[in-house]
């Protein structure tokens, strides 16, 4: 099997997404994988084949404003959590997906979690990789500065911000081949930088954490946490906070993993994810 790449027009927005095993008809629900900041759907490239090998249809979109998806002007798209959630709902509807497994990572992963909390009837199981989960979560300076007026507008026009951010968060060097993919949107157009600036500026993390913590009290869907414990931005206590709050939850600790574990520890992430998705609920 090989990854296929697609574009789909949903309303006025063009979505780009990667897909593995698109013709799966074995009864397994699809797996939707959502990237964080300032990453892309490409970050799931090594995980998607592992899912496909076990019969799952894997779908990883570039969020609106990122990668090869549309980068609308902020007058046309607010770049707030609600704007992303509404756009994601329309994307899922356009793909005619009624129920699915959801996997989220990083900052913007919180938006995926909010989507799940607002649409629990669509979510079979939820997997969270190094995403903000508690009221104590804060944007790291490395990302926060990207949303500061004037400073952030300049920084987000520098393609090297991708190198600095991804390597700072992961604590590992990113290969030149991978960086070529992550940098490409910023080299192609200034729109990528403007979209990133608007996203960081409007992330509303405090309000999102308030919604997540209050809504999780009623969350009963099986949930998995896969956590790189060397994450310099979101400590293990974020995962432990949620693990102690929910009943049907499991926590997988990656001793050498950082903020983007699917990039550098894809085999361990894939193994844990496949086991969780295939396991029978007792």
LUMBATI-595249 format. One line per 2 residues: number of its first residue (from 1); their letters; for each residue x, y, z of C-alpha. Coordinates in Angstrom, 3 decimals, always signed. Example, Ala and Ser with C-alpha at 12.3 -4.5 7.8 and 13.67 -1.06 7.14 Angstrom:
1 = AS = +12.300:-4.500:+7.800; +13.670:-1.060:+7.140
This chain:
1 = XX = +0.000:+0.000:+0.000; +1.100:+3.567:-0.568
3 = XX = -0.037:+6.940:+0.657; -2.313:+8.808:-1.729
5 = XX = -2.737:+12.569:-1.702; -6.018:+14.338:-2.273
7 = XX = -7.610:+17.759:-2.313; -11.277:+18.363:-1.627
9 = XX = -13.248:+21.598:-1.800; -15.512:+22.051:+1.218
11 = XX = -17.521:+25.223:+0.965; -14.997:+27.929:+0.152
13 = XX = -12.069:+26.024:+1.671; -9.716:+23.600:-0.050
15 = XX = -8.478:+20.761:+2.161; -5.398:+18.667:+1.406
17 = XX = -5.144:+15.245:+2.998; -3.098:+12.061:+2.891
19 = XX = -4.759:+8.668:+2.904; -3.745:+5.032:+3.292
21 = XX = -5.987:+2.080:+2.446; -8.843:+4.247:+1.098
23 = XX = -10.828:+1.295:-0.275; -10.938:-0.641:+2.989
25 = XX = -14.281:-2.457:+3.293; -13.475:-4.828:+6.154
27 = XX = -15.827:-3.175:+8.611; -13.078:-1.311:+10.483
29 = XX = -13.767:+2.344:+11.189; -11.365:+4.902:+9.681
31 = XX = -8.643:+6.605:+11.709; -8.392:+10.411:+11.502
33 = XX = -4.988:+11.832:+12.490; -4.611:+15.543:+13.300
35 = XX = -1.245:+17.315:+13.491; -0.099:+20.064:+15.843
37 = XX = +1.852:+23.335:+15.512; +3.688:+24.080:+13.253
39 = XX = +3.578:+20.578:+11.833; +1.771:+19.000:+8.875
41 = XX = -0.083:+15.830:+7.949; +3.341:+14.630:+6.770
43 = XX = +4.236:+13.981:+10.418; +2.018:+10.863:+10.302
45 = XX = +3.795:+9.409:+7.258; +5.415:+6.545:+9.169
47 = XX = +2.345:+5.774:+11.300; -0.234:+5.570:+8.505
49 = XX = +1.268:+2.495:+6.748; +1.279:+0.599:+10.042
51 = XX = -2.439:+1.300:+10.419; -3.120:+0.318:+6.810
53 = XX = -1.264:-2.992:+7.264; -3.802:-3.882:+9.965
55 = XX = -6.716:-3.013:+7.711; -7.467:+0.518:+8.872
57 = XX = -8.208:+3.391:+6.526; -5.931:+6.219:+7.718
59 = XX = -6.658:+9.863:+6.895; -4.389:+12.784:+7.823
61 = XX = -5.360:+16.296:+6.692; -3.370:+19.495:+6.741
63 = XX = -5.344:+21.856:+8.954; -6.740:+24.904:+7.172
65 = XX = -3.893:+27.419:+7.032; -1.216:+24.709:+6.913
67 = XX = +0.649:+22.664:+4.340; -1.224:+22.361:+1.075
69 = XX = -4.651:+23.217:+2.504; -6.223:+26.636:+1.909
71 = XX = -4.705:+29.619:+3.688; -7.580:+32.101:+3.732
73 = XX = -7.289:+35.687:+4.853; -8.253:+36.114:+8.507
75 = XX = -11.186:+38.254:+7.352; -12.601:+35.093:+5.765
77 = XX = -11.473:+32.539:+8.373; -11.077:+33.530:+12.025
79 = XX = -8.346:+30.971:+12.940; -10.021:+30.461:+16.333
81 = XX = -10.730:+27.027:+17.857; -14.388:+27.379:+16.867
83 = XX = -13.419:+28.180:+13.276; -11.166:+25.116:+13.094
85 = XX = -13.785:+22.887:+14.743; -16.512:+24.003:+12.342
87 = XX = -14.223:+23.538:+9.342; -13.221:+20.074:+10.565
89 = XX = -16.880:+19.105:+10.958; -17.527:+20.101:+7.345
91 = XX = -14.440:+18.198:+6.152; -15.556:+15.013:+7.937
93 = XX = -19.055:+15.389:+6.521; -17.644:+15.885:+3.006
95 = XX = -15.727:+12.590:+3.330; -19.015:+10.942:+4.406
97 = XX = -17.473:+9.630:+7.628; -20.032:+9.005:+10.332
99 = XX = -17.905:+7.400:+13.056; -14.147:+7.105:+13.425
101 = XX = -11.086:+6.737:+15.625; -9.522:+10.119:+16.413
103 = XX = -5.807:+10.718:+16.998; -4.553:+14.204:+17.933
105 = XX = -1.170:+15.705:+18.744; +0.292:+18.934:+20.031
107 = XX = -1.008:+22.471:+20.093; -4.034:+22.384:+17.796
109 = XX = -4.480:+18.894:+19.226; -6.572:+20.668:+21.852
111 = XX = -8.899:+21.724:+19.025; -9.237:+18.068:+18.024
113 = XX = -10.099:+17.180:+21.607; -12.727:+19.928:+21.689
115 = XX = -14.196:+18.494:+18.498; -14.425:+15.065:+20.137
117 = XX = -16.081:+16.483:+23.236; -18.665:+18.290:+21.109
119 = XX = -19.291:+15.280:+18.840; -18.898:+12.218:+21.102
121 = XX = -21.367:+10.209:+19.019; -18.821:+10.229:+16.172
123 = XX = -15.817:+9.107:+18.212; -15.133:+5.382:+18.659
125 = XX = -11.878:+5.898:+20.580; -9.559:+8.819:+21.228
127 = XX = -5.755:+8.851:+21.256; -3.841:+11.914:+22.455
129 = XX = -0.132:+12.518:+21.901; +1.493:+15.369:+23.832
131 = XX = -1.356:+17.863:+23.685; -2.401:+20.462:+26.292
133 = XX = -4.935:+18.963:+28.674; -5.073:+20.903:+31.937
135 = XX = -5.547:+24.485:+33.165; -1.793:+24.653:+33.836
137 = XX = -0.916:+24.167:+30.153; +0.700:+27.167:+28.514
139 = XX = +2.048:+27.984:+25.084; +5.852:+27.718:+25.122
141 = XX = +7.719:+30.896:+24.272; +9.017:+29.235:+21.089
143 = XX = +5.417:+29.153:+19.781; +3.888:+32.061:+21.704
145 = XX = +6.290:+34.575:+20.131; +4.945:+33.626:+16.698
147 = XX = +1.669:+35.375:+17.579; +3.102:+38.651:+18.897
149 = XX = +2.223:+41.615:+16.640; +5.116:+42.726:+14.424
151 = XX = +7.592:+40.254:+15.997; +5.481:+37.222:+15.129
153 = XX = +4.627:+38.591:+11.710; +8.355:+38.733:+10.920
155 = XX = +9.261:+35.409:+12.529; +6.531:+33.484:+10.715
157 = XX = +7.934:+34.607:+7.355; +11.236:+32.840:+8.092
159 = XX = +11.177:+29.204:+6.848; +13.855:+28.351:+9.434
161 = XX = +11.274:+28.783:+12.200; +10.137:+25.269:+11.282
163 = XX = +13.585:+23.839:+11.980; +13.917:+25.696:+15.265
165 = XX = +10.427:+24.828:+16.532; +10.310:+21.162:+15.524
167 = XX = +13.805:+20.459:+16.803; +13.275:+22.374:+20.056
169 = XX = +10.088:+20.489:+20.802; +11.296:+17.051:+19.799
171 = XX = +14.852:+17.442:+21.186; +16.076:+15.652:+18.066
173 = XX = +17.541:+16.789:+14.779; +15.014:+16.652:+11.945
175 = XX = +16.423:+15.244:+8.706; +16.994:+17.589:+5.776
177 = XX = +14.564:+15.551:+3.681; +11.795:+16.032:+6.259
179 = XX = +12.616:+19.709:+6.746; +12.280:+20.229:+3.004
181 = XX = +8.636:+19.134:+3.304; +7.907:+21.176:+6.430
183 = XX = +9.539:+24.332:+5.015; +7.969:+24.128:+1.565
185 = XX = +4.707:+25.999:+2.353; +6.708:+28.919:+3.810
187 = XX = +8.996:+29.046:+0.786; +6.083:+28.897:-1.621
189 = XX = +4.005:+31.772:-0.268; +3.849:+34.339:+2.518
191 = XX = +0.309:+33.077:+3.194; +1.692:+30.160:+5.240
193 = XX = +3.377:+32.532:+7.678; +0.320:+34.763:+7.930
195 = XX = -1.896:+31.754:+8.692; +0.502:+30.496:+11.382
197 = XX = +0.634:+33.965:+12.944; -3.172:+34.173:+13.010
199 = XX = -3.493:+30.649:+14.454; -1.106:+31.292:+17.335
201 = XX = -2.616:+34.685:+18.038; -6.138:+33.220:+18.235
203 = XX = -5.475:+29.858:+19.878; -7.407:+30.839:+23.043
205 = XX = -5.672:+28.121:+25.050; -7.066:+29.205:+28.412
207 = XX = -10.654:+29.030:+27.182; -10.025:+25.716:+25.421
209 = XX = -8.572:+24.193:+28.587; -11.615:+25.363:+30.543
211 = XX = -13.922:+23.610:+28.070; -11.816:+20.452:+28.012
213 = XX = -11.503:+20.096:+31.775; -15.193:+20.770:+32.401
215 = XX = -16.440:+18.486:+29.612; -14.147:+15.562:+30.410
217 = XX = -16.153:+14.888:+33.556; -18.780:+13.218:+31.383
219 = XX = -16.315:+11.574:+28.947; -16.657:+7.778:+28.929
221 = XX = -15.185:+6.843:+25.527; -11.994:+4.712:+25.699
223 = XX = -8.996:+7.029:+25.600; -5.280:+6.452:+25.128
225 = XX = -2.453:+8.803:+26.026; +0.894:+8.309:+24.276
227 = XX = +3.373:+10.685:+25.842; +6.954:+11.613:+25.050
229 = XX = +8.144:+12.370:+28.562; +11.098:+14.506:+27.371
231 = XX = +8.651:+17.063:+25.976; +10.090:+20.446:+27.075
233 = XX = +6.717:+22.165:+26.709; +4.089:+19.772:+28.085
235 = XX = +5.278:+17.703:+31.053; +4.073:+14.224:+31.910
237 = XX = +1.841:+15.764:+34.590; -0.468:+16.891:+31.751
239 = XX = -1.081:+13.260:+30.824; -1.277:+12.121:+34.435
241 = XX = -3.867:+14.821:+35.108; -6.162:+13.285:+32.515
243 = XX = -5.282:+9.682:+33.360; -6.359:+10.316:+36.942
245 = XX = -9.592:+11.978:+35.827; -11.010:+9.336:+33.466
247 = XX = -12.093:+5.751:+33.897; -11.363:+4.156:+30.519
249 = XX = -7.894:+5.541:+29.911; -4.434:+4.100:+29.384
251 = XX = -1.132:+5.961:+29.512; +1.851:+4.902:+27.390
253 = XX = +5.113:+6.621:+28.321; +7.846:+7.020:+25.712
255 = XX = +11.007:+7.480:+27.748; +13.011:+9.163:+24.978
257 = XX = +10.135:+10.881:+23.186; +9.600:+14.630:+22.986
259 = XX = +6.746:+16.855:+21.845; +6.403:+15.236:+18.396
261 = XX = +6.710:+11.495:+19.186; +5.095:+10.367:+15.921
263 = XX = +8.066:+11.824:+14.026; +10.947:+10.249:+15.936
265 = XX = +9.336:+7.282:+17.686; +6.873:+6.258:+14.992
267 = XX = +7.352:+2.501:+15.503; +6.499:+2.703:+19.208
269 = XX = +3.585:+5.053:+18.521; +2.286:+2.768:+15.767
271 = XX = +2.509:-0.364:+17.929; +0.700:+1.276:+20.848
273 = XX = -1.937:+2.814:+18.594; -2.679:-0.392:+16.650
275 = XX = -2.962:-2.389:+19.873; -5.381:+0.157:+21.340
277 = XX = -7.573:+0.355:+18.247; -7.791:-3.420:+17.815
279 = XX = -8.274:-4.360:+21.469; -11.665:-5.558:+22.557
281 = XX = -13.402:-3.375:+25.134; -14.240:-5.412:+28.219
